């Protein structure tokens, strides 16, 4: 069932410190597949279902068969009738960098919380350090991000405050380890 393995994803990542260590933290993530949604929620990724659209390169389309300098690409994430954000990048290189800031630099910090829904049921309340092997093909360029937000997706604080470096990339994350490093306070 190959259609269960391929999905689109839109996410925000920020660099955070916890317990004296630096992590990549994802406060918002949207996917277009229920399998990806469930698999991610179980690990602690903050996934929600949405429409995720990206420019697709194709080997039979002249000028759009592979990433190259000057190519302009874009995408958007929409949910519940609102476009949450739009991204664009104009590539500045013909060669892949092989790295992505945050994603390939630090382990991930994930907040996993499942409320005990009835008396006597357990509540899961933990911070996880997730380490993985990340393979990336990434082409860097000048980026643009239009953050709009929507109902139950308040994104205003994630608007860029300076020039944006953008990337067109493909990534593969293979989990290597998951470790509980703390508890969520106030839950």
Phi, psi and omega in degrees: 000076183299332181291348176276346184261336184258131178205165175254151185218140172233134185208157170248137175235142176227152178273129180228160173243137177211131179058033179079007180240156179257137183225164165262121182244138182246103179281336182218136176209135179235142179225164181247023182222132179292329177295314177297320179302306183295314180301318180290317181300322180297329180273337180120001175291139184276059188279144172224153176282140179200171172269120180242119183237134182223150171299131180250125176276149182218135185295345181263356180263115178302140180072354179229024182272335179204159179297141179201162179305134177089346180291134180251125183233158179204177178188175177206162173236128180229143182207137176052042176082003181239139169279115183285316175198158177235144177230149175217148175217138172250113187292143180248004184214152174269347186250145177288140176281334181077000179222158173228132176306145182069303188299319181259357184265327190226157169291164179267145172248121183239140177259114180250119181222123173230116183289139170293118190268356179211157178306134178088355178267148184283147172254130174265126186211090186209154171258131183246138168263120182247122176248143181210165170269119183247122173253131186222138163246120185219134177244126186269152176193192177273126184252160173223137178227123174252106181265123181249303183092174181197189179298126180064018175220073183275105189246004185308324182287353180259010176294140179299143178250357179210187179303146184253128170267127183248161180221143164254127185207160167238137182223147175229123179248121175247117182297134179251321179202151174227127183226135175285124182243357180177183178238151175283130180276143174084007179249000000 
